[in-house]
Amino acid sequence: MTTAKKRNLKSVFVTIAILVIINVIGNSFFHRFDLTKDHRYTLSQTSLNIIKEVKEPLSIKIYMEGELPAEFRRLQQETRELLEEFQAYNSNIIFEFVNPLENEDESMDNIKTLYMKGMTPVNITVDDKGKQSQEMVFPWAIAVYHNKEVNIPLLKNIMGASTTEKVIGSVQHLEYSIAEALNKITKEKQKKIAVIKGNGEIQDILIAKFLLQIRESYHIGPFTLDSVAKNPTGTLEALKKYDLAIIAKPTEVFTDAEKQVLDQFVMNGGKSMWLMEQTTAEMDSLYNDAGASMVFPKNLNMNDMFFKYGIRINPDIVKDEQGSPIKLATGEQGSATQYQSFNWKFAPLVYPESQHPIVKNLGGIKFDFTSPIDTLKNGIKKTVLLQSSPYSKKVGTPIEINLNIVAEETSPNHYINTGNLPLAVLLEGNFHSAFQNRVLAFKQNNFKAQGKNNKMIVISDGDVIKNQLDKNYAPVELGYDQRSGNLYDNKDFLLNCVNYLLDDNGLINIRSKDLDLPLLDKEKVYENYTRTQLLTIGLPILILAVFGVVFSFLRKRKYRK
């Protein structure tokens, strides 16, 4: 064998050996490289932890296939690429894209089935060079695991946003939507939530949508304080078995014994979410012949307890120029009543300014007759999650509220140094008992004057959690206002509150992830349609043609010699 042949064989063997070694290392050490500027394809640690829990096949069916409008093709592509990332880390995750409208004979049955599962389509107006057409799209997916099924909303409904803006917002929340769904069907419920009853709290049917949503991830149950009168110690011990207590819009005075039970629940590490109202204002009371109602302060006997924790809910109502729309009858035309939309200043529409994970990237949240919250210095960390606009102020009670206020004319001068009133506050730290150095309402052998590190959220409006009822008295989506047709972000805000209080912070952090999504400006494209076509289609073809000609010329010249 010649020296040259030996050298070639040696090179081949060395190359093969290097390839084998690289292969072994590649199988032992798995890593994916994300070269995007915003690292949109880098899954968060929370998502990776959820993926690891998938021990058996988990199937995801995405109903976005076929001819889709341009914006939804972007959403489809982003969904596909993200699911490919999920699948790369766990081969048990299987997904497919289907078109529910592909077969005309079966399309109506498919639509009815999806409707019954709560997956409503989106009707999109497609504008192609001035020609408009209607397209029906189902931006939904279904995940199935161990005979458990969960819907995955892929399109975020952002109030007042264009289709393009909704798609951008949806891509921002895509990892959260999928990770949350997988978490629901792979993780066993562990933590327990008590919905406090016994003091005139809001009816279950009016918070049904909220309860149904949190029931997917947590154990929930009604917990009445009626038994405190006869057995306060037993009631407290039973409440301690829960991780979170939700007190939603109570209307009756709390006794000192009931307060001590709730206070000691907090001192023992129980989380709490308070939706408290300090006035008697109700929107329904205005729909009378006079269109007016008196508003009085409300005393629930809770002021001293909140004061000790570091806040005070004032018995005032917030008047905000950034209000929610309301429709009122303005007259009749023929036999039909005419309605007009007005700005209702006593229903602040709050857009979060805080960068806290609970509210980051959320849209507008609707309040109704809310009160301002004062934060007090006492060593407890306080984070204002939501506040009124700069053009707002508090109005003292008692006062008469009249619907005619919609015609009131105001100017910025009416709101100098009066706005930015806190409406939702997160409190974190070691709380001191409201019964410290006081006579106890009932004897308690293991009374705690100071609690362990804890957190609670106080919201000065009970209607934030309230869903409306349709004509058949069935609950509609939380945050949906039937009077205006707008959908607000109340549900996402409350779910984030619950997740944060129960230390499920990973999912919230996914929600607050920022992505930079450059999209084409349609108006500019239409204005320069020919130029855009030349740049996006003609220029690449021209470059390929020039490259082909040059390559052919150089090749001929080389072999001609």
N, C-alpha and C positions, 0 to 999 in steps of 0.2 A: 504494500500500500504506500502510495507516494506521500510525501510530507504535506502536500496541499490538501489531499483527501483526509488525512488524519486531522489536520487543522480544522477542516469543515465539519467533520463528525464531532470534534470536541466542542465546536461552537454550537452545534445543534443540541448536544446533550446539556451543555451549560444553559442554553435558552430554555429547554424543556424543564430543567431543574428549577430555574428561576420562576417559570410560570407556575409550577407545582407549588413552590413555596408561597408565592403571592396568593394562589388559590386557597391554600390552607389558612393563611393569615386572614384573607377576606372572609372565609367562613367562620373564623373564630371571633373576629372583631367587626361588628356591623356598624356602619355609620353612613349617614346620608348628608350630602353637602347642599346647603341652601345659599345660593349666590344672589338672591334678591335683596334689594336695599332694605326693605322692611321685614325681612325674614318671615314672609307670610306662610311659607311651607315648613317652617320649623315648629313642630308640635310642642305645646307647653308640657311641662312635667305632669300636670294634672291629667291631660289627655293621655299621656303615655301610661300613667298609673291605671286609668280606666281601661285602656286597651289590654293591659296585662291580665285583667280579670276575665277576659273572654276566653274561656277554656274549650268551648265547643262552637260549632258553626253558628255565626250570627249573620243573618241576611238583611240587606237593605235594598229596598226597591224605590227608585227615584222616578217620579212621574214627569220628567222633563226630557222628552225625546221627540224627534221629528222636526218639522219646520217651525222654528221659534223666532220671535222678534230679536233684533240684534242684542238688546240689553239682556234678554234671558239666555241667549247663547253664551254670553259672558258669565252669567250666574251658573249655567250648566257646566261650563268648562272649569270654573273655579271649584265647583262641587266635585267634579270628577277627579281633579288633581288632588284635592284634599283627601278624598276617600282612598285614592291610591297611596297617599302617605299613611293613612290608617292601616291599609292592607299590607303595606311594606313591613310594618312592625308586628303585624299579627295576621297570618294567612287564614285564620278562622273567620275573618271579616270578609264577607262576599257581598258584592253589590252589582246591580244591573239597572240600566236606564230603560224605561218602557214608555210607550206612547199610548195613553188611555183613549185617544181619539183616532187611532190608526185604522181600526176596523169599523166601518160605518154601521154594520149590523149590531156590533157589540158596544159601540161608544156610549149609547144612552144608558145601558145597564152599568157600564163602568162609572159613568158620571154619578148615577144614583148611589152606587156603592160607596164612592168616595165622599159624596155628600153625607151619607149616613154615618160615616166615620169622622165627620167633622172637618173634612178637607174641602174647603170651598175654592172654586177656581177664581182666577183674576181675568177680567176682561180688559184687554189692552187695545188702545187705539194706535195703530201703526201708521205713521206718516211717512210715506216714501215719495219724495219729490212732489209734495202737494197732494198726493193721492192717499186718502185715508181708508183704512179697513179695520175691522174688529177681529181680534184673535183671542181665543180662550186658552189660558195656560193654567196648569196645576202645579204651582211651585211647592210641592210637598214630597215627602218621602216617608216610608214606613219601615221601621226596624223590628225584626222578629227574633226572639231568643228564648229558648225554653218555654215555648208556647205563650210567651208574653209579648205583647205588641204595643208599640208606641209610635205616635205620629211625630214627624219632624218638620216644622215649618221652615222653609228655606227662604221665604220672602218676608222681610220685616215691614210691617205696615207703618210707615212714617207719615204722620198727619201733614197734609199740605205739600208733600214732596212729589216731585216728578218721578216717572218710572225709573229714570237713570239714577236719581238720588236714592230711591228705594233699593235698587240693586247694589249700589255702593254700600249702603247701610247694612244690607243683607250679607254681603261678603265679609264685612267687618265682624258680623256675629255668626258666621258660618261654623267655625270651629266650636264655638260655644253651643250652638243648636245641636250639632251632631254629638258632641261629647256629653251634653246634658241628657240626651235621649239614651245613649248607651249606658250612662250611669244609672238611669232609672230602671233599666231592664236587667242589668247585671249585678247591681248592688242590692243586698237585702236591707230593708228598712230597719233602722236601729233607734234613731232619736224620736222622742215623743213630744208632741205639742198639745198644750191644754188651751182650749178656747173658753175663756172665763164667762160664766153665766151667773145670773142671780141679781144683777143690779140694772136691769132694763137695757142690756146690751142689744146691739143690732140683731135682727132676726137672721136665722141661718139662710133663708132663701135669698136674702139680700147680700150675703157674702158667699153664696154657693160656688161661684166661679173661682174665687180665691181658695176655698176649702178643697175643691176638686183638684186644683192645680198642685197644692202642697201635699195632698194625699198621695200623689204619685211617688213622692220621695220620703215622706215621714209618716209616722203613726200620729193620728190626730183624734181628739176626743173632747166632748163638752165636759166642762168641770164647773159645777155649780158651787157657789159660796153659801147657799142656803143652810148647809149643815153646820156652818160656823157657830150659829147661835146655840146649838146643842152640844157639839163636839169639836171645838176649835183645834185642839191638839191633833185629833185624828184627821181633820181636814188638811192641816198643814203637812202631816206625814204623807198623806196621799198625794198632795200637790208636789212634794219633793221628788216624786218618782218621774216627773216630767222635766224635760230639758228647757222648754220655752213656754211662757204664758203670753197669750194674746188677749188684750183687753180692748175690745172694739166698741167705741161709742156708748159708754154707760150713761144712763139718764137718771138713775136713782142714787141717793146718798149712800156712801160706804160707811159702815159702822167701824168703830175703832178696832173691834175684834177682826173684822174682815181685812182692814188695813194691816194689822199685825201679821196676819197670815201671808199676805202678799209681800210685806216688808221682809219677813223672815225667809220667804222663798228666795228673794233677791240676795239676802245675806248668805244663804247657803249655796250660792252659785247659780241659781236659776236665772236664765235670760228672760227678758220681758220686752214686749212691744206694746206701747201705749198709744191708742188713738183716742184722744180725749178732746171734748168740746166744752168750752166754758161759757157758751151762750145758748139761748133757746132757738136760734135762727134756723128755719127750715124752708127750703125752696117751695115745697108744696103749699105752705101756709100763705103764699103770695097770690096763688091762683084763686082769687075770690072777686066779687064785684068791685071792691075798692082797689084791688091790686096792691094791697098794703098789709103790713103786719108789724106788731110790736116785738122787739127783740130785747130780752132781759138777760142779765148775767145769771149763770148757773153755778150753784155750789154743790160740789160732789164730796166735800170734806176730804179732799186729797191735796190741798195746797201746801200744808205743812210737810207732808211726805215728799212731794216733789222739791220743795224748798231745801230740804235736807240733802236731797240727791244733787242739787245744784242748778235747778231750773225753776222758772215760774211761768205758767200759762196765764196770760192776762185775759180778763173777761171783756175783751174788745173784739171787734171784727175788722178784718183787713179789707181796705178798699184799694183796688189795684187797677191802674189804667190798662195793664196787660191782662185783661180779663178773657173769659171764654165767651164764645158766641151763644146767643139765646134768641129763639124765634118767638115773636109776639104778634098777636092779631092786630092789624092796623086798619081794617075796614072790610067791606064786602064789595065784590064785583059780580053783579048778577046774583046768583044763589050761592057762590063760593066765598068762603072767608079768605081774605088775603093775609099772608104772613110775611113778616120782614125780619131779617137778622140784625140783632143789635149786640153791642159789646156790654156784657154783664160784669160790672166791676167788682162784685162781691163773690165772684168765682174765679180767683186768680189762676192764670195759666202759667205754671212755673217751669222754666227751663233751667236745669241744673248748671251751676257755675263751678261747683266743687269738682276736684279731680279725684275724689275718693272713689274706690272701686264700686261702691254701692250705686252711685249715680252717674259715673262716667259713661259717656256715649248714649245716655238716655235722651228721649225726646221730651215733649211737653207733658206735664203731670197736672191734672185738673183737681182743684180744691173747690169747696163750697162753704162759704161762711166760716172761714178759718180764723184763728186768733194768733197774735204774735207771741213768741216765746222769748223770755229773758233768760240769759245765761248768767249764773252767779259764780263767784270765785269760792271754791272749796276744795281744790286739789284734784278734782275729777277732770279728766280730759274731755273736752266738748268739741265736737265737729259739727258745724252747721251743714247739713246735707242739702236742704232746700230753703230758699228764701224768696220773698216777694221781689218784684222789680224795683228799680230806683224810683219809679213814679207810683209809689203806693204810700199809704198811711193807715194808721189805726183809728177807728171810730169808736168812741166810748158808748157803753150801753147803760141804761135803757135808751132805745132810740126806735123810731118808726122807719122801716124800710119800705120803699115804694117803687113799683116797677117803672114809674115815670123818670127815675133817675137815669135811664138809658138816654134821655134827651139832654142831660146835663152837659154843659160845655166847660171844659177845664183847660188849664195851661200848665206847663212845667213849673211855673212859679208857685203853684199850689202844693208842690211836693219837694220843697227844699229841705234837705236833711231829714226826711221822714221815711224814706224807703229802705229797701233791703232788710225787711223784717224776717227773722228766723221762723220757719214753719215746721221744720223737721230737724231734730238734733240727735246725734249719736253721743252717748255718754259712756266712758270707759274708765275703769279704775277700781279702787277699793272703797265701796260705798259704806257710809255710816248709817246705822239704823235710825229711822224716824222716832223710835221709842227709846233711844239712848238717853239715860238719865231722866226717864219719865216712868210714871206708873203704868204697868202693863195692862192691856185690856183683858188678858186672861193669863193665868199662871203657866209659865213655860220653863221647864227645868234646864233646857239646853239653849236658852236665849242667846243670840249673838248680837253684840253691840256694833261690831264691825265685820264686814263680809270679806270673802276672798276676792281676788281680782275678777271683775265681772263687766258686763256691758248691757246696755239697754238702748232702745230707740223710742223717742217721744215725738209724736206727730199731733199737731193741734187741730186735727179735723178727722172726724170719724167717717165722713163720706168718701174719703180717698179709697177706702176698701169696699165701698158699696157698689154692687152691680145693679143696673136697672132691670125692670121686668117688661116683657113684651105684652101684646094684647091678650095672649093666652096665659099670662102670669108666669111665664117661664123666664128664668134668668138669661140675660144677654151677656156678651163678653165683658169682662171687667175692664173699665176704661172707655167703653163705647157709650157715647151720648146720643140717644135716639132723637133728641130735640134738634141737634145740629148735624148729626151724621158723622161726627168726628170720632176717631179712635185715639185715645191718649195712652201714655205709657205707665199708667197707674199699676197695672199688673206686674210689669217687669220690675218696677221700683220696689214693690212689696215683697216679691220673691227674692230679690237681692238682699233686702233687709233680713228676711228669714235665714237665707243661706249664710249671711255674714254672722248673724248672732249665733248660729249653730256651728260656726267654724268651718263651713264648707266654702272657704275663701278661694279655693283653686278655681272653681267654676266662674266666680265673679271676676277673677283676674283675667280669665280667657275673654270674657265679655268686654273688658276694657282695653283689649289689644288694639293698637292703631295700625291701620294698613293704608298705604298710598296707592290708590287705584287711578291711573291716568286713563281717561276715556275720551273718545273723539267728541268734539263740539259739533252737533248736528247742524246748527245754523251756519257755522263757518264752512262745513262740508258742502251744504247746499249752495252757498254763495260762490264757492270755488270748486264746483263739482268736476269740471273737465280737468282742472289743474290737479285736484286730489286723485283722480283716476290715473293721470299720467305719472304722478309721484308714487302711488301705491302699487300700480300694476305695470305701467309702461316702463318705468325706470329699472325695476329688477330684471325685466325681460331684456332691455337694452344692455344692461351690464353683462348678463349671461351671453348675449350675442357677441359683444365685443371680446369677452373672454374666450369664446369659442373660436372666433376668427384669429385672434392673436395666438392662441394655443396651436391651431392648425397650421398657421404660417411658420411658427418656430419649429414645429415637428417636421414639416416638409423640408425646411432649410437644413435641419440637422441631418436627416437621412439622405438628402440630395448629395451631401458631401461624401 
